[in-house]
Amino acid sequence: MLMFRTYDIFRPVVNIVHTKNDMGRKKLWTTRLTLPLAAETVERLDAALRDGEARLDLIREAIERELKRRKA
């Protein structure tokens, strides 16, 4: 004979499993690149950053600008 407590009977059964892909915000960039750079180049990148700007934002912006320039 099964014995249930009253609150077990009325409690909803929830079997939700979150995976890494369905949590958080959607990725804007789905492809990752590894870009080996000389230490001097990284120093120049860091020197060109605006206050609070991320290095990756500068790199993405520069790549987009160059691609637009070459398309024209």
C-alpha positions in Angstrom: 0.0 0.0 0.0 1.4 3.4 -1.0 1.2 6.1 1.6 1.1 9.8 0.6 1.2 12.8 2.7 -1.5 15.3 1.8 0.9 17.9 0.5 2.7 15.4 -1.8 -0.6 14.6 -3.6 -1.4 18.2 -4.4 2.2 19.4 -5.1 2.7 19.8 -8.9 5.4 17.5 -10.4 8.0 19.5 -12.1 10.8 17.9 -14.0 12.5 20.8 -15.7 16.1 20.4 -16.6 17.9 23.5 -17.8 20.7 23.0 -20.1 23.4 25.6 -20.9 21.8 26.4 -24.2 18.4 27.4 -22.9 19.5 29.7 -20.2 20.5 33.4 -20.4 20.4 35.6 -23.3 20.8 34.5 -26.9 24.4 34.7 -28.3 25.0 37.5 -30.7 28.2 35.8 -32.0 28.1 32.1 -32.5 31.6 31.5 -34.0 34.7 31.8 -31.9 38.1 32.7 -33.4 41.5 32.4 -31.8 43.7 35.2 -33.0 47.3 35.1 -32.1 48.7 38.6 -31.8 52.1 40.0 -31.0 52.4 41.5 -27.6 53.1 44.9 -29.2 49.9 44.7 -31.1 47.9 43.9 -28.0 49.6 46.9 -26.3 48.6 49.2 -29.2 45.0 47.8 -29.0 44.9 48.6 -25.3 46.3 52.1 -25.8 43.6 52.8 -28.4 40.7 51.8 -26.1 38.2 54.4 -25.0 37.4 54.6 -21.3 35.3 51.6 -20.4 35.5 50.0 -23.9 36.2 46.3 -24.1 39.1 45.1 -26.3 36.8 42.8 -28.2 34.4 45.6 -29.1 37.3 47.5 -30.6 38.4 44.4 -32.6 34.9 43.7 -33.8 34.4 47.3 -34.9 37.7 47.4 -36.7 36.9 44.1 -38.6 33.5 45.4 -39.6 34.9 48.7 -40.8 37.6 46.9 -42.9 35.1 44.5 -44.4 32.9 47.4 -45.5 35.9 49.2 -46.9 36.9 46.2 -49.0 33.4 45.6 -50.2 33.2 49.1 -51.7 
